[in-house]
Amino acid sequence: MNKAYEDTGSPSDAFIRDLLLHTRRIAIVGASTEPWRPSFSIAGYLKRNGYDIVPINPFEIGNTLHGESFHGSLRDLPEAVDLVNVFRRSDALEGVVDEAIEAGAPAVWGQIGVMDIEAARKARSAGLAMIMNRCISVDHSRLGIADLRRQESG
């Protein structure tokens, strides 16, 4: 792995394409029922594009997001996820990585503005893929993942 990827969390398009093509279940950590929050619209985008979404926010227990019930933490999930998408402040990323490691999630994706080099190193040393400071819906659209997924399933 090159140093630039290790430090910035910016993998190649090929890596991102492969990750998004093989991901089915995405935990949305920091999800919100507030329509103006990016987590709300991006969770909806992911669900419309065929992903199972699992909203995570301890302050939203009892609520639903795009028809899916909230969970308090990754530790509360009844089944594994393929990707943890993070909508929290950067200083919370290390704790999310710790939970992702415990939960056996293979990848963590920090949205735009979510970066912590030490959290990324911890994730990678535990064998997790780590992407930071990127928007999952932008990369999904830019790389034509919806079309590729349809081709794979058709």
C-alpha positions as CSV (number, residue, x, y, z in Angstrom):
1,M,0.0,0.0,0.0
2,N,1.4,3.4,-0.9
3,K,2.1,6.1,1.7
4,A,-0.4,8.6,0.1
5,Y,-3.3,6.1,0.5
6,E,-2.2,5.3,4.0
7,D,-2.2,8.9,5.1
8,T,-5.1,10.3,3.2
9,G,-7.6,7.5,2.9
10,S,-7.8,8.1,-0.8
11,P,-7.8,4.7,-2.6
12,S,-8.0,4.3,-6.3
13,D,-11.2,4.4,-8.3
14,A,-10.7,0.7,-9.0
15,F,-10.7,0.0,-5.2
16,I,-13.8,2.1,-4.6
17,R,-15.6,0.5,-7.5
18,D,-14.9,-3.0,-6.2
19,L,-15.9,-2.1,-2.7
20,L,-19.2,-0.5,-3.7
21,L,-20.0,-3.3,-6.1
22,H,-19.6,-6.0,-3.5
23,T,-21.2,-4.1,-0.6
24,R,-24.8,-5.0,0.2
25,R,-25.4,-3.8,3.8
26,I,-24.3,-0.3,5.0
27,A,-24.4,1.0,8.5
28,I,-25.0,4.8,8.6
29,V,-23.3,6.0,11.8
30,G,-24.6,9.4,12.8
31,A,-27.8,9.0,10.7
32,S,-30.5,11.6,11.2
33,T,-34.2,11.9,10.6
34,E,-33.7,15.6,9.8
35,P,-34.2,16.0,6.0
36,W,-31.6,18.8,5.7
37,R,-28.8,16.6,7.1
38,P,-26.5,15.0,4.5
39,S,-26.9,11.6,6.3
40,F,-30.7,11.7,5.6
41,S,-30.4,12.3,1.8
42,I,-27.4,10.0,1.3
43,A,-29.1,7.1,3.2
44,G,-32.1,7.6,0.9
45,Y,-29.8,7.6,-2.1
46,L,-28.1,4.4,-1.0
47,K,-31.4,2.6,-0.3
48,R,-32.8,3.7,-3.7
49,N,-29.7,2.2,-5.3
50,G,-30.3,-1.2,-3.8
51,Y,-28.3,-1.2,-0.6
52,D,-29.7,-2.3,2.7
53,I,-29.2,0.6,5.1
54,V,-28.8,0.3,8.9
55,P,-29.2,3.7,10.6
56,I,-27.1,4.1,13.8
57,N,-27.8,6.9,16.3
58,P,-28.5,6.4,20.0
59,F,-30.6,9.6,20.0
60,E,-32.9,8.3,17.3
61,I,-33.9,5.0,18.9
62,G,-37.6,4.3,18.2
63,N,-37.5,6.3,15.0
64,T,-37.0,5.0,11.4
65,L,-35.0,6.4,8.5
66,H,-36.4,5.5,5.0
67,G,-38.3,2.7,6.6
68,E,-35.4,1.2,8.6
69,S,-35.3,1.2,12.4
70,F,-32.5,2.9,14.2
71,H,-29.9,1.1,16.3
72,G,-27.9,2.7,19.1
73,S,-24.5,1.5,18.0
74,L,-22.7,-1.0,15.8
75,R,-22.6,-3.3,18.8
76,D,-26.4,-3.5,18.8
77,L,-26.7,-5.0,15.3
78,P,-28.2,-8.4,14.9
79,E,-26.2,-9.1,11.8
80,A,-23.0,-8.0,10.2
81,V,-22.6,-5.0,7.8
82,D,-20.3,-4.8,4.8
83,L,-19.5,-1.1,5.2
84,V,-19.7,1.5,8.0
85,N,-20.5,5.0,6.5
86,V,-19.6,7.7,9.1
87,F,-21.4,11.0,9.5
88,R,-19.8,12.1,12.7
89,R,-17.1,14.6,13.6
90,S,-13.5,13.5,13.0
91,D,-12.8,13.3,16.7
92,A,-15.4,10.5,17.0
93,L,-13.9,8.4,14.1
94,E,-11.6,6.4,16.3
95,G,-14.4,5.2,18.5
96,V,-16.4,4.2,15.4
97,V,-13.4,2.3,14.1
98,D,-13.2,0.5,17.4
99,E,-16.8,-0.5,17.1
100,A,-16.4,-1.5,13.5
101,I,-13.5,-3.8,14.4
102,E,-15.5,-5.4,17.2
103,A,-18.5,-5.8,14.8
104,G,-16.3,-7.4,12.1
105,A,-17.1,-4.8,9.5
106,P,-14.5,-5.0,6.7
107,A,-14.6,-1.3,5.7
108,V,-15.2,2.1,7.2
109,W,-16.0,5.2,5.0
110,G,-15.7,8.7,6.5
111,Q,-17.8,11.2,4.7
112,I,-16.5,14.6,3.5
113,G,-14.7,16.3,6.4
114,V,-14.4,13.1,8.4
115,M,-10.6,12.4,8.8
116,D,-8.4,11.0,11.5
117,I,-5.0,9.5,10.5
118,E,-4.6,7.6,13.7
119,A,-8.1,6.0,13.4
120,A,-7.2,5.1,9.8
121,R,-4.0,3.4,10.9
122,K,-5.8,1.5,13.6
123,A,-8.5,0.4,11.1
124,R,-5.9,-0.7,8.5
125,S,-3.7,-2.5,11.1
126,A,-6.9,-4.5,12.0
127,G,-7.4,-5.4,8.4
128,L,-10.2,-3.0,7.6
129,A,-10.3,-0.9,4.4
130,M,-10.5,2.8,5.4
131,I,-11.7,5.7,3.2
132,M,-11.9,9.2,4.5
133,N,-13.0,12.7,3.4
134,R,-15.1,11.4,0.5
135,C,-18.8,11.3,-0.3
136,I,-20.1,7.8,-0.9
137,S,-23.0,9.0,-3.1
138,V,-20.7,11.2,-5.2
139,D,-18.3,8.3,-5.8
140,H,-21.2,5.9,-6.4
141,S,-22.6,8.2,-9.1
142,R,-19.3,9.2,-10.6
143,L,-18.1,5.6,-11.1
144,G,-21.4,4.4,-12.5
145,I,-21.9,1.8,-9.8
146,A,-25.7,1.6,-10.3
147,D,-25.3,0.6,-13.9
148,L,-22.5,-1.9,-13.0
149,R,-24.7,-3.5,-10.3
150,R,-27.6,-3.9,-12.7
151,Q,-25.2,-5.5,-15.2
152,E,-23.9,-7.9,-12.6
153,S,-27.4,-8.9,-11.4
154,G,-29.0,-9.1,-14.9
